[in-house]
């Protein structure tokens, strides 16, 4: 009870901040509100004399919401950043405004950071590092320090590293706020049925799962290690090396990146980098990671990218990663290639083959709807065409044909919008489609090659083998279950049993019905 009371008090405080920013209920959702609550909305905007005046009262719904969330602190900033990845839930305009929500907070004292590092690694900081700076960047969950390792073995100079340290008591702070989010989500779902289509409880649970992963820096290190293995033979993109001996749940130590920040376009130009080439690199690297590996950096904005002196892109901050399966990769590659080739019938077929759109829908009508998405982009300047926004429009159209939301594809689409922004930051005239075509075509060609077909056939045969190996046991259990069923079915109060002695050793028809149904299911799985 006390826990719910604390959560309620925190929610009241949050409501006051949202109300002052006129962001308690964004405009797109107000038309669904009960009239009584709608009439009370002006009261929520009243500002008490001691409360500060918001800076963006004249801004859009998303801008006001972003400002309110930033004022509320780390947990609410994370909530806003998460919602920015779900335009399918909150709308493209609101999600777009929340994308600009910056996760920047004042750093906590260096001495506290040194204590956390010493506790996490098990040795004093002065023994671990020859230098350890004050924080050079601070966010809601962690902050980063510039440090150096003393020469070892044949090394003749210090080795520079970056040390990421979790904020003190960050787990407790987020746990308290997440309790408040869950309380609000449950109440909203219970008292306001129209909100259920947005699945507020599920949204909070997904956020909680994401934050939990971000609060164990060993998992971020593992993500970096996995991507480093995936791209070991690639050129133009790399991942900093993790210092595993200096990494723990609350401390992550990695190679220091001596490059120019991707946001510093003037610096990159002055250093002589080929900006058009960088634009191509970031698009092709992202699509390669997504299509070939099914594992991609899902927060690849300018702040998380550096450019090495040799022009290699170096990514940092692997707290948010995306995964897509083989089927989703094939779906993505073929629809992108279909749009590139303007083959809307094939794009429609892929949706049906993947099971995303029910077979009951009309394929020609669906292809026509896809044409309404694709045709407006052709003939327009390359700088005005966004692959990510095309995917967003595609998902909006598919909803009309009962395609269920696929969060992994939505995250990929949102990341693509960000990556396109980076590419056009490098080269404002960058042609996204020209960069994407060779990667998409190469992946499709590779999947159609005989070797790939043999791999898929082998995987299918292995699955069939597993089913067949268990088939005798499955059928035996099915027959025993069916006999019990046949001997105990009660139809209109009369138990169905053998009526003569001749029936005693015969299999009841219900058994064969059950076994037939099971066989059908097995064959369906195999085919």
N, C-alpha and C positions, 0 to 999 in steps of 0.2 A: 504493500500500500504506500509506504514511504517512497519507494522507488518511482511509482507512478506519479506521486505528488511532485517529486523533483522534476520528472519529465514534463509534467503539466506546466510548472513554473517556467522551465526553459522554453517551452513552446509559446507561452504568453509573451515572453521577452522577444522571441523571434517574430511573433505576429506584429508586435509594436513596430519593430524595425521595418518589416515588409510593408506595413500599413503606411508608415511615414514616406516610404518611397513609391507609394501607390503601386505596389507589386504583390499585394496579398493574394489576389486572384488575377492572373493575366487576362486581358480583354478577350482572347479567343475562347475562354472557358466561361465567361460571365453569363453568356446567353443560356447556359445550361443550369445556372444557379436558381434556387428557389427565390421567388419574388421578395420574401421577407429579408433574406440575407442580402440580396441585391440592393434593397432599400437602405440597408445598414452600412453599405460600403463607404459612403462619405465619412462616417464616424471613424473608420479605421485610419483615415488620412490625417486626422487631427493631430497636431504637434504640440506637445507640452512645452512650456517656456524654456526649460533647461535642455531640451533635446536639440541636436544639431539640425541644420537645414540641409536636406539632400542636395547633391550637386547636379543630378540629372533628372529632375522632375519633368523637364520638357523632352526627355529622350523617349525612345521607343519602349514597348513593353519589356523586351529583352534587356535593353540597356539599364532600365530601372531595376529589374530583377537582379542583374549582375552586380550592380552597385550595392543593393541590399545584402546579397549573399556575401560579398566581400567584407562588408561591415560586420556581419555575424561571425566571421572567423573561419578557421581551417575546415571544420566538418562541412559547413555550408558551401564553402568554395569547392570542395570535392563533389558535393551533391550537384552543384551547378555544372561542373566540368563533366560529370557523368551524364547529366541530362542533355548536354550539348552533343553527346554521341547518339542520342535517341530522337532524331527528328520525326521518326514514325510515331512517337508518343506525344510529343509536345508541339510538333509543327516545325517546318523548315526555318521560318523567320525567327522564332524564339530560340531555336537551337543555334542558329547562326550568330545571334547576338551573344549567347552564352559562351561561344567559342573564344571570345576575347577576354574571358574572365581570367585574370592573372593570379597565379598561385605564388605570391611574394609576401613574405612576412618579415618582421624584424628578427635578426638572429638571436639565439640565446647565448649566454656567456661562454667564452672559449674554455674557461676552466671547467665548466660543467661538461663540455664536449670532451675534454681530455680525460675526465673521470669516466665517462661512458666508454671511451675507447679502451682505457686501461682495464676496466671491468670486463668488457667484451672479449678482448684479446688475451687478457691474463698477464699483462706486463705493463709497466709504466710507459707513458708516451715517449719520454726522453730516451728510453732504451729501444723503442721501436723505430723512431724517426729522428733524423738529424735536424730537421726543421719541421715546424707545425704552425701554420698561420692562423689568424682569425678567420672567421667565416667569410667566404667570397660570394656565397649565394645561399639564400634561405627560403624555404617553402613551408607548407603546412605540416608535412610529415618529417622532413629532414633538412639538414643544411650541409654544405660542402666546404672542406678545408683543403688548402694547398700544402702539401708536405713533401718531404724528401727522405729517401732511404740512404743510409751510409753505404759506401762502396763495399762490395763483398767479393771474395775470390779474386778473379782477374779484372774486376771492374776498377776503373781509375777515377771515376767521378760519381757524384750522387745521382740517384735515380729518382726523378720527380714522380709523385703520385697524387691522386685526388682521393680524399677520405670523406665519405658520406656518413653522417651520424644522425640517427633518429633523435627527434626532439624528446626531452625528458617528459615522462608521464603522458606521451601522446596516445598510448593505447587507452588509458583511462578516459581522457578527454573525448576521444572518438567513440568509445563505448557508451558514454553518457549521452552524447548527442544522437547516436544511432538508436538508443532506447527511445529518445524523444521522437525520432523519425518513425519508428515502428508504431508507437502509440498513435501518432497523428494519422498514419496510413490506415491502421485498423479502424479508427473512429470514422475517418472519411469514407471508407468502404461501407461501413455499417449504416451510417446515417444519410449517405448521399449516393444512391445506386448508380447514377450516370457516371460516376468516377471509376466504376469498376472496369470499364473498358480500358482505362489507363493502367490498371493493375498496380496500384500504389504500393501494396505490400511486397509484391515481386520486385518492383524497382528498388525499394530499400534493401531487400535481401541481396540483390545483385551488387548494389553499392557496398554493403557490408562485406561480401565475399571479396570484392576487389580491394577494399582497404586492408582487409586482413592479409592479403598477399603482399601488398606494398609495405606492410609493417614487419616483414621478415626479409631483411636485405640479402640473406642467403639465396632466396628465390630469385631476386633480381640478378644476382651473380650467376645463377644457373641459367637464366634466360640469355644473358650475354654469352655464356659459354656455348649454349646450344646454337645460337645464331652464328657465333664465330666458326663453329664446325661446319655449319651449312654453307657458309660463304668463303671457306678457306681458299678455294681456287678462283674466286671472283676478283675482278679488278674494278677499281673506282669506288669501293665502299668497304669499310672495315669497322670492327668493334674493338674498343680498348681491352687490353689484357687484364684479367682479374688477378689480384694478389690474394690467393685463397688462404695463405697463412695469416693474413691480416684482415680477414673477413669473418664476421659473426652475425648473429641475428640483428644486432643493432649497429653494426659497423660494416661498411663496404669500402675496400681499398682497391683502386684500379689505376692503370697507367694514366699519367697526365697527358693530355692532348695538346701538343704545341701547334695549334692551327688558328686560323682566323674564324671568328664566329660567323655562322651563315647569315646572321642578321646584318652584318657589316658589309653591305654591298660595295660601298665606296672603297673599303679596305681591300676587298677581293679584286676589284678592278685595278686598284693601284698596284697590287702584287702581281698583276699580269695574268690572272686566271681567265680561262675561256668561259665566259658566263653562259653562252648557249650550250656548251658541252656540259656544264654543271647542271643546267636545267634538264637535259636529257638523262644524265646519270641518276638524278634523284627519282625521276619517274620510272626508269627502267629497273633500278635497284629495288624499289618498292614492289613493282609488279612481279619481278623475279622471285622475291621472297614470298609473296602471297601465292603465286601460281605454282612455282616449282617446289617450295618448301612447306607451304601451308602454315607459315609462322612468320609474323611480321611485327615490326615496331608500330604500335598503334597511337603513338604520340609524337610523330615525326615532324614537329614544327621547327622554325628557324632556331629557337632557343635550345633545341636538343641536337643541333648539328654544327659541326666544325668542318673546315676545309684544310687538309694538310698542305704543306708547301708543294707537294707533287700533284695536287688537285684531287686527292682522294677524299671522299666524304667520310666523316667519322661521327657515328651516332653515340649519344649518351642518354642516360635516364631511361632504363628499361623497366620501369615500374608498371607500365600498361602495355601488354602484348596481345596480339590477336592470333587466333588459330582458325583455319578452315580445312575441312576434310577434302578428300579427293573428289567426291561428287560435287561439292560446292566450287572447287577449283575449275572443274570441267564446265560447270554452269557459267561461272564468271568469264572464263576464257571464250567460250562459244558465243555468249551474248555480246561481249565486247567486239569480237571478230564479226559477228553478224551485223552489228550496227556499223562497223567500219565498212563492210561490204554492202550495207543497206539491204541485207537479206532478212526481212522481217518475218517471213514464213519460217525460216530456220530458227530464228530467235524464239518464235512462238513454240515450235516443236520442242526445243530444249526445255522450256518451262514444263511442258506436259511430260516429257521423258523423265525429268527429274522428280516428277510428282508434286511440284510446287503449285501447279494449277490443276484443279480436278478435271478428270476426263469428261465430265458432264458439260463442261463449258465448250463453246464453239471456237475452234481453232482459227478460223478465218476472221471472226470478229475480234479475237485477241490479237492477231497479226495486224489488223487495221488499227487497233488501239496503240500498238507498239510503233506503227508508222507515224502516228500523231506525236510521239515522243521524239523519234529519230529525225524525221524530215526537217523540222525547223532549224536543226544545227548545221545542215549542209549549206554551203554557200556563204556562211557567215565567217568573219575573220577568226583566225585560230585563237586570238587572245580573248574572244568572247565565248568560246566553247569549253565547257567543263564536263569531263567524263564523270566526275563524282556527282555533279548535279543531275546529269543525265540518268545515272543510276537511281538517284533519289526520286526523280519523276517516274522512272520505270516502276519502282516499288509502290508508288502511289497508284499507278494504273493497275498493277497486279492485284492490289487490294480489292478493286472493283470486280475482279474475277476470282475472289475468295482465296488468294494466295496468303498464307499465314506469314506473319512477321518472322523473319529469321535474324535474330540478334547478331550473329556472327557476320552476316552480309551487311547489315546496317553499320556495324563498327568498321568494316572494311571500306564501305562507301564514304563514311565520315572521314576516315583517315586519308582516303584518296583526295577528298576536297582539300585537306590540309597540305598534302604533298604537292598537289597542283599549285597551291598558293606559294609554296617554296620555289617550285620550278619557275613560276612567273615572276617571283621576286628576283631570281637570278637573271631571267630573260623575259621581259614583258611580252614579247612576240612569240613566245614558245608555242609550238604546235604539239599539244598533248597527244593527239591521235597518231602523228608520225612517230613519236617516241614509243608509243605503246605497241604499234603494229608488229614490229619484229619480235618482241617478247611474246606477245599473244600467239602469233603465227608459229613461232618456234615451239611453244609449249603444245599447241594442238598437233603439230607435225610429229613431235616426239611421242605423244600419246597414241598417235595412229600408227607408229612404227611397229613392225612385227615383234620386236623385243618387248615392247610395252604390252602388246596384245597377249603375248605368251605369259607375261607376268600376271596380267589380269586373269587369264585362263587358269594359271596355276593357283592363284588365290581363290578363284571360284571352285576349282577342284578340291582344294583343301577344305573349304567350307562344306562342300557336298560330302567329302569323306568323313568329316566330323559328324554330320547329320546321320549318314548311313551307318557309322560305327555305333551310334546310339539307338538306331532304329529298332532292333529287336527288343531292347529294354523298353523303349517308348511304346511299341505295339503291345508288349506283354502287360504293361501297366494300364494301357488304354482298354485292353480286353477285360482285365480284372475290374477296372472302374465301370466299364459298360455293363458287366454282369451284375454288379451291385446296383447300378442304375435300373437295369431291366427287372430285377427282383424287388425293387422298392418303389418303382414309379406308381404314384397314386393318381388314378384318373377318375374324377367324379366320385371319390371315396372308395373305389375298388382297387385293390392292389393287383398289378398285372403279374401273374405267375403261370407256370405250365398247367394246362388244364387236363392233360392226360399223361399216363406214364410214358407214352411214346415221345413226349416233348422233353423229358427229363435230361436227355443227353444231347439235345439239339441246341444250337446257338440261337438265342432269342434275336428276332429281327432288330431290336433296339441296339444290340451289340454291334451288328454290322453297320447300322446307321452311324454309331459313334466312331467305329474304326474307319468308315468311309470318309467321314468329316475330317478325321485326323490325317488320313492319307492325302486328302485334298490340300490341307494346310502344309504338309511336308513338301508335296509337289510344287506348291506355290513358292515356298522358300527356295527350292532347288532351281526353279525356272526364273 
